[in-house]
Amino acid sequence: MTDKYELISEEYIKDVHAEGKLLRHRKSGARIALLSNDDENKVFNIAFRTPPKNSTGVAHIIEHTVLCGSRKFPLKDPFVELVKGSLNTFLNALTYPDKTMFPVASCNDTDFQNLMDVYLDAVFFPNIYKNEKIFRQEGWHYQLENREDPLTYNGVVYNEMKGVFSSADEVLDRAVFNALFPDTPYGVESGGDPEVIPDLTYEEFLDFHRKYYHPSNCYIYLYGNMDMEEKLEWLDREYLSRFDRIPVESEIPMQKPFSEVKDVTMSYPVLDSEPERDNTYLSVNTVVGDYSDVTLNIAFSVLEYVLLDAPGAPVKQALLDAGIGRDVEGAYNDGILQPFFSVIAKNANAEDKDRFLSVVHDTLEKLAEEGLDTLAIASGINYFEFRFREADYAQFPKGLIYGMDLFDSWLYDEGKPFEYLKELDAFEELKKRNGTGYFENLIRRYLLSNNHAAVVTLKPEKGLAARREKAAAEKLAAYKASLSDEELDAMVVGTKALKEYQESEDSEEALNSLPMLSRKDIDRKTPLHPDTEQIRVNDTTYLRHHYFTNGIAYLTLLFDTAKVPDELVPYLGILKNMLGVVDTEHYTYGRLFHEINARTGGINFGLQVLPTEKGLDDSKGYRMFGVKAKYLYREKDFVFEMIQEILKTSKFNDKKRLHEILASTRAGMEQAIPAAGHTSAAKRALSYQSLLSAWTEKTTGIDQLRLVKDLDEHFEEKADNLIENLQKLMNIVFRPENLTVSVTAEEEGFDGIEEEILSLEENLCTDPFEEGSFDWKPEQKNEGFKTSGQVQFVAQAGNYRKDGYEYTGAFRILRMILNYDYLWMNLRVLGGAYGCMSSFKRSGDSYLVSYRDPHLKNTLDVYAGLPEYLRKFDADEKAMTKYIIGTISEMDTPMTASSRGSFALNCWFAGLTEKDFQQERDEVLDAEAENIRALADPVASVLAARNICVIGSESSVDKHADLFRKIESLT
């Protein structure tokens, strides 16, 4: 292929065990990076440098719209058809402040080739030039169904960004970027500001694509076990050879340093019922060099860990001691041209700004002068090195993450794509520099003597959301009033035409254009083989999961909480946040944390529910307190020593420390619960009927937030009771009779574990205690939780088993049909919601939920229409095959060693075997349309329960108050 491509460089990248090559396509100018190895989970990514000039969100809207039909694949939404009908292990598109990516992954060779073809045709030959309705649907449009109706805005990206801009953290993040880089593309919002998105015209939108979506401005990445020569030949023949190289001005300019630190103050919306006191964000943000120094960038990640993230981190602790903010966090924002370091105090007050800056500066100055804790630095280095070596990215293919890491250097220096895949030497260098003054000098140079910085204060403002809604409504009303009757009629016609387009079905020819596998291409045998060897150590069940782990052991200790009295159950959620971050007999909490992270991959504490009897009766499920650790085999003795130290000698008598943890937990939950409103609403709706869900809600959900908030606000009067409850739980939970042990490792990793368990059990509590149980009864609460946001998360839940219906693999297909057909069409395409989800568990617990949804009642009406849709459901062989393939894709997601171990553990408790998964797979592969129609009654049963929970805007929840039994503010 040397006549088609220029080989720029090649090297073996030992850190990721792959052969790397960098090429340039001679005719088109396309940049190509290859990573060849034996990974069957192949990855393709095509990306473009897409620097925005304003906050209309044009880059984001193009990311959405190019996947709405193309030259070879003229469907309305080939992306959705691919999700339904491919064996992908990843399929998405992502907009960043300076680039847009279109990555796909698959283990199936034919499927992988098909995915590449569809994505390449989408980005280079989209139908956006032929059909303006694509832009209107995904971006924004005026909506007017009748002349008498109020004029509104709608659009998928528009509604998505309304949700984003409802989050104080997102508003702060945008304000910081704007302040630090005002003269570059980072100074605007690439995702789109809802107030600015409607300024984008169709022609400006097309011009952006014309300019940037050309091979001369693209970056192509291929990873895994494949014939790279064949792929390159195909790329040239089918796509790249059709283009000539052109100059594309897309370079990201450097922001010139400031002569003085900037000071910016902004507001974010809160409800009238929320306090403005203790609700301000204070931040100081400093630019640190540029992307090109890998060692420097890792060093600042370590500094973030040492100064701000670790328990007792000095800058964080100094601010907390000064009473500035309930929570303090750091952020080292890399992956951009000029990374920056942030110190953020949450739940603070604006008048504390000067004191905030003084404490940060004085603490950093003292650390630079007196020196940093070398153990803390060693702990930080090991933490990041362990993560890099382990390369465990949960459900995301590691080749996908490697491909994203390429852009940390490649986007800004086209000759250096692999810099951030070669980090092990940098870790070794940093270990040598620990204790030499290197890290202290970084503080002096970049954090103390650097004017390229911005102080950003984000203040709460009551009524701001309502005023913005009113201003938008008045602007639209004024615009509507300026229109003639003919223009209004045209707008009504346009709204109707868009809806007709959205509701229209693709032609048979269009559907046939999309390449698709057949059922015969799918392996009939399930890949799910829960590998568990059960042995007994005294009276303790010990589960061994034999998988290749590359020398890492994954340990899980599960303690049954069934005997915890009802009044103590909520305090389990608090206990899990206390362990490992309070003093013990031999360690201060800071020293304990660093000792652990300097030698392991971490010891963590959490709560876990485990269904039994194949999940048929959740009242019999286990409610566990979990201790998880990951470590190299040689550190086994140390890990058990640390676990024993924590479980036996943790101290809860330091009230100041307990209050700090509570305040931090509260701040985190107040941000996380509304940010993941779909998950929060669905879990809450399930808790009305499910014991396990109700227990989870009490210990980790909205109920837990309420408890944490109450303890934080009334700490002085409730501290003694809190300490007493925590100590009671330590004695009730961490007992030998409650313990189940699970270890995932190779054979060597199991050596000596039994002896360690016996030693641990000898030191656990055996004192008598007063037993209790979780006292729960079903209660349909149907709550509406009001937020200062502008969108809704609408959940409805039920349980089909309660009416005698059985689980079948067809429910897996139903989820695919709903998420990417019925709900997708009605909630996203027609309704403008950003997302929609559904779930149907073996236990019968099921839910439907929307994500960043402009509607509320309309969404519930869509849910109500589902049984009738299913009764009339019909699909020919090709359509059913597509749904089946998409379902199998979700079922066959490759698992890491740790996730295999967790899966095997869950299966052991639930009594699920390979036979059960084979039966489910057979039911999926053999399904026909009548099997889906047969689910109409079970789904009707779910909906008939009318368990509804909504997290949404104050105006929408109040408007539909009749739907709820209780309405209150979320926070």
Summary of the structure (lengths in Angstrom):
residues: 971
radius of gyration: 28.2
end to end distance: 60.7
largest distance: 85.3
contacts: 3397
relative contact order: 0.11
helix: 50%
strand: 19%
